[in-house]
Amino acid sequence: MEKVIDRLIKFQQAVSKEHGGRNKFETMIGISEGYLSKMIKKDNPSVGSDIIEKVLNKFPLLNIDWLFTGRGDMIKPDNSLKTFIPDKLPKQLGRLYLAPIYNSLPVSAGKMELSTFEDEAPNGYAYTYMPNVKFFPVIGISFEPIIPAGYYIGVTRIDNINEWKRIDPEKIYLIITRDDRMMKRLRVDEENNDKLWCVSPNYPDFDIYKNDILEIYHVFFYGKMI
């Protein structure tokens, strides 16, 4: 009869492509190296609740009902959490972060009604190798062919928005103003340092003033949800 430890090993094997072998899995969840191998060899292995808690803390997508009973799927249904591990993200060995996905707050290169992120509950979560990441779906064609509609963008907040020397005209930003949220490249006006020009491939350039910006995020990834 299959036991909890057997299903836990199955889960470890299922995620080994992304997270490495058994020893790396044990290190990631914070248990002693060799623990799983020792448990398999016991006649009546019993996985403690503290171990289960550590596994779920690192892998909240794991279906606890499946782990205990074998019923259902190994991974929770889509309406619980979503998995997204894009290869282009910089990797931090042995550490994963949960990033909120805001399907209810799509972005485009054009102006959109402002909605504060903190007021919205995430629609799901994604695994990333970077902390403090948020994901948003893209609508519209204003940034095609670079970022087509249906893609998701991953963003990190620029904490000090007054450090305008950090603005790179080759990078893409998610900008929150008093009236809008929009995805743009930025360049500083040549004659007025307090003015920025918002640029995107298929939308007319327009200017905004720096003090109109409430928050600014760097778009470091764009791609499809998997």
C-alpha positions as a printed Julia matrix, in Angstrom:
226×3 Matrix{Float64}:
  0.0    0.0     0.0
  1.38   3.42   -0.97
  2.3    5.63    1.98
  2.69   9.38    2.46
  6.46   9.06    2.12
  5.99   7.31   -1.24
  3.84  10.14   -2.56
  6.26  12.72   -1.17
  9.05  11.01   -3.13
  6.84  11.08   -6.23
  6.37  14.81   -5.79
 10.1   15.36   -5.3
 10.77  13.46   -8.53
  8.12  15.49  -10.35
  9.82  18.78   -9.45
 13.4   17.52   -9.81
 13.76  18.96  -13.32
 13.34  22.47  -11.95
 14.78  22.03   -8.47
 17.43  19.34   -8.71
 17.77  15.98   -7.03
 16.69  14.66   -3.66
 19.44  16.34   -1.64
 18.69  19.76   -3.15
 14.99  19.23   -2.48
 15.75  18.47    1.18
 17.96  21.54    1.48
 15.28  23.72   -0.15
 12.54  22.72    2.27
 14.87  22.86    5.27
 15.26  19.23    6.37
 18.42  17.22    6.95
 20.14  15.78    3.91
 19.34  12.1     3.47
 16.06  12.3     5.42
 13.9   10.99    2.57
 16.25   8.12    1.8
 16.29   7.06    5.46
 12.51   7.2     5.7
 12.07   4.95    2.65
 14.15   2.22    4.29
 12.02   2.13    7.46
  9.37  -0.57    7.86
  6.71   1.86    9.08
  7.82   5.33    8.03
  5.9    8.27    9.43
  6.36  11.75    8.03
  5.93  14.31   10.8
  3.6   17.29   10.56
  6.6   19.6    10.83
  8.06  18.09    7.65
  4.74  18.43    5.83
  4.5   22.06    6.9
  7.99  22.76    5.54
  7.13  21.15    2.2
  3.9   23.14    1.88
  5.65  26.39    2.8
  7.93  25.96   -0.21
  5.4   24.26   -2.5
  1.9   25.58   -1.76
  0.7   24.1    -5.06
  1.07  20.6    -3.63
 -2.36  19.07   -3.03
 -2.39  18.1     0.63
 -5.35  15.75    0.1
 -3.39  13.85   -2.56
 -0.34  13.69   -0.3
 -2.28  12.18    2.62
 -4.81  10.0     0.82
 -3.72   9.63   -2.81
 -7.03  11.09   -3.99
 -7.17  13.77   -6.66
 -4.27  15.37   -8.48
 -0.77  15.95   -7.17
 -1.08  19.68   -7.94
 -4.0   21.85   -6.89
 -6.53  22.83   -9.6
 -6.01  25.96  -11.67
 -8.43  27.96   -9.54
 -6.12  27.63   -6.55
 -2.64  28.68   -7.65
 -0.82  28.92  -10.93
  2.68  27.75  -11.73
  4.95  29.93  -13.83
  8.71  29.39  -13.94
 10.08  31.22  -17.0
 13.59  30.19  -17.97
 14.74  33.78  -18.47
 14.39  34.74  -14.83
 17.69  35.1   -12.95
 18.04  32.1   -10.65
 18.84  32.18   -6.96
 20.02  28.74   -5.95
 17.83  26.94   -3.49
 15.21  29.68   -3.04
 11.86  30.28   -4.71
  9.45  33.15   -4.19
  5.7   33.43   -4.69
  4.68  36.34   -6.9
  1.05  37.52   -7.11
 -0.77  37.39  -10.46
 -3.31  40.18  -11.05
 -5.54  38.95  -13.88
 -8.09  41.59  -12.88
 -5.59  44.39  -13.57
 -4.52  44.08  -17.22
 -2.05  46.59  -18.62
 -1.43  48.02  -22.08
  0.71  50.67  -23.72
 -2.29  52.96  -23.82
 -3.69  54.83  -20.85
 -5.89  52.86  -18.49
 -7.96  53.66  -15.45
 -5.9   53.69  -12.29
 -6.37  50.88   -9.81
 -4.03  50.56   -6.85
 -2.46  47.11   -6.64
 -2.6   47.0    -2.88
 -6.4   47.29   -3.01
 -6.75  44.18   -5.18
 -6.5   40.56   -4.11
 -4.3   38.43   -6.41
 -6.03  35.96   -8.71
 -3.24  33.44   -8.19
  0.47  33.13   -7.63
  3.55  32.26   -9.63
  6.87  30.79   -8.63
  9.84  33.0    -9.44
 13.51  33.08   -8.57
 13.34  36.78   -7.62
 11.65  38.45   -4.63
  9.04  41.24   -4.82
  7.75  40.38   -8.3
  4.22  40.99   -9.59
  2.64  39.58  -12.78
  0.02  41.27  -14.98
 -1.67  40.24  -18.23
 -1.2   42.41  -21.3
 -4.07  43.59  -23.49
 -4.16  45.64  -26.68
 -1.68  45.85  -29.56
  0.17  49.03  -28.62
  3.4   47.21  -27.73
  3.33  44.64  -30.52
  5.36  42.97  -31.91
  7.54  43.14  -28.77
  4.83  42.27  -26.24
  1.65  40.91  -27.87
 -1.74  40.76  -26.21
 -2.11  37.64  -24.11
  1.4   37.78  -22.7
  2.16  38.42  -19.04
  4.69  40.91  -17.77
  6.77  40.43  -14.63
  7.64  43.67  -12.83
  9.74  44.81   -9.89
  9.2   48.13   -8.18
 11.74  50.93   -8.38
 11.69  52.08   -4.78
 13.12  55.57   -5.22
 11.28  57.08   -8.18
 13.29  60.29   -7.79
 16.44  58.57   -9.01
 15.8   59.43  -12.63
 19.38  58.67  -13.62
 18.29  55.03  -13.41
 15.76  55.46  -16.23
 16.99  53.6   -19.3
 15.28  54.48  -22.64
 15.86  50.9   -23.82
 13.96  49.36  -20.91
 10.21  49.01  -20.51
  8.38  50.34  -17.46
  4.97  49.99  -15.86
  3.96  53.47  -14.76
  1.26  54.42  -12.26
  0.16  58.07  -12.35
 -2.7   59.86  -10.64
 -4.97  58.97  -13.55
 -3.53  56.0   -15.43
 -1.46  52.84  -15.46
  0.48  52.1   -18.62
  3.45  50.23  -20.04
  6.04  52.47  -21.71
  9.63  53.13  -22.57
 10.76  56.43  -21.03
 13.15  59.16  -22.02
 13.87  62.44  -20.31
 12.96  65.58  -22.23
 16.06  67.28  -23.65
 14.95  70.75  -22.54
 13.02  70.06  -19.35
 14.4   67.52  -16.89
 11.07  67.4   -15.05
  9.34  66.06  -18.15
  9.37  62.49  -19.46
  8.31  61.18  -22.85
  6.3   57.98  -22.92
  7.12  55.83  -25.94
  5.62  52.6   -27.34
  5.66  51.07  -30.86
  2.01  51.55  -31.83
  0.82  54.43  -29.68
  1.58  58.15  -30.14
  4.34  59.52  -27.87
  3.17  61.86  -25.14
  4.76  63.63  -22.21
  4.15  63.43  -18.49
  5.76  65.2   -15.56
  7.84  63.3   -13.05
  5.79  64.48  -10.09
  2.69  62.93  -11.69
  4.14  59.45  -11.25
  3.04  57.66   -8.09
  4.82  54.36   -8.69
  7.12  52.96  -11.34
  8.06  49.35  -12.06
 10.7   47.8   -14.28
  9.34  45.23  -16.74
 12.06  42.6   -16.58
 10.14  39.7   -18.15
  7.38  39.17  -20.68
  6.04  35.85  -21.92
  3.18  33.37  -21.78
  1.7   31.75  -18.71
  2.37  28.02  -18.57
